[in-house]
Amino acid sequence: MSTTNLTVADVPDTRPTPAQRAFRAEVRALLRSPVVQEEVGRIRRLPPGNEPGLLETYRLLGERGWLAPSWPERYGGRGLGHHEAAVVTEEMILAGVPDDAHVLSVDIVGRFVLDSGTDAQRARLLPALARGEQIATVLFTEPQAGSDLGRMTTRAEPDGDGAWRLYGTKVFNQKSGFADTALCAAVTVPGPMPGIGLFLLPLRSPGVTIRTLSNLTDDAFCEISIDGVRLTRDDVLGEVDDGWRMISELLVLERTGIDFHAKIRHWLDSAADAVPEDLRDRYAELDARLSAGHALAWRMVTELDAGRADPVLAAMSKWYVTEQAREVARFCLELRGREGLLTNQDRDAPDLGRVERALRYAPTLTLASGTSEVMLRTIATSHLEML
């Protein structure tokens, strides 16, 4: 059980070094450049049913080693730290660059492979992801189980010589229509606490069917049916039955709150020009709460760079930051009025329909990477010892 002690004396110094400030300035200059902002503008004008996959911006970052800056240079990174990786994520979002494919490919799948993969798996997958030439995605969630791994039904059956055949259905997966590889979780040992394996599934394999699902966001969810796809030992990530541990450890890295904060901050800053005198106090309150969440998120990043991955602090950061989303989106609507409900397809929509989009996306932030309820339970049980 965690014994996290949140005293002032334990708060690390989160101030960036001169080299880190210079790195941010370089990344920001590229992402605010005309070539990137032209691509951002095209994406923001896409009609419903269209979404971006691989972006030229990813390639521009990748050729500089900035798309995955914390990875070793031999895999396409810069050998830097969590701080620089968080800077790239934050600056991408603040510049309006879609980050979902980057988060899935680099922050999740790439990190799994980097931490738990073989040398051959790293060499096979990581360079193309770091260069922005390929996308990878995640297949954990299922129709009847949601994200509850204990209720997972997708199964991996032994098929001789260390090979496996996968059967099952995954749902609510993003960017599967663009991805080449998926990190797929499957039951290897049935039971009340099943053994879970993680497999690197080529999505263009015979036996894989991808169906697009409708949803309220601009980025499609997919349903993936897997019917007997044969995978070899080279496609197994880590130890065959070690999926529980690997997923639990990586979720801590995913819950810094940096990406969520940047999205909410982007919404509020984009409407700042419309704040009238009588709403300035509310704006200041929201701004202060976002600043507090930003400090908490960067504390989490600093702890990771120091080798301390605290699941309680991660839960606190993720919960506090994402709970601001709906209130900020509603405040932005109040500022814009009824016109704020217009979509990017309406020529009268202010700021290309940013507020309307924020209203649709705000609830999703409290669900992604673990729901608010799960975060509160982690805090209550592992820190406060209430349950």
Secondary structure, DSSP 8 states (H G I E B T S, - for coil): -------GGG-------HHHHHHHHHHHHHHTSHHHHHHHHHHHT--TT----S-HHHHHHHTTT-SSTTS-GGGTS-S--HHHHHHHHHHHHHTT---HHHIIIIIIIIHHHHHHS-HHHHHHHHHHHHTTS--EEEE--BTTTBT-GGG---EEEE-STT-EEEEEEEEEEESTTT-SEEEEEEEEE-SSS-EEEEEEEETTSTTEEEEEE--SSSS-EEEEEEEEEEE-GGGEESSTTBHHHHHHHHHHHHTSSHHHHHHHHHHHHHTGGG--GGGHHHHHHHHHHHHHHHHHHHHHHHHHHTT---HHHHHHHHHHHHTTHHHHHHHHHHHHGGGGG--TTSTT-GGGGHHHHHHHHHHHHTTTTS-HHHHHHHHHHHTS---
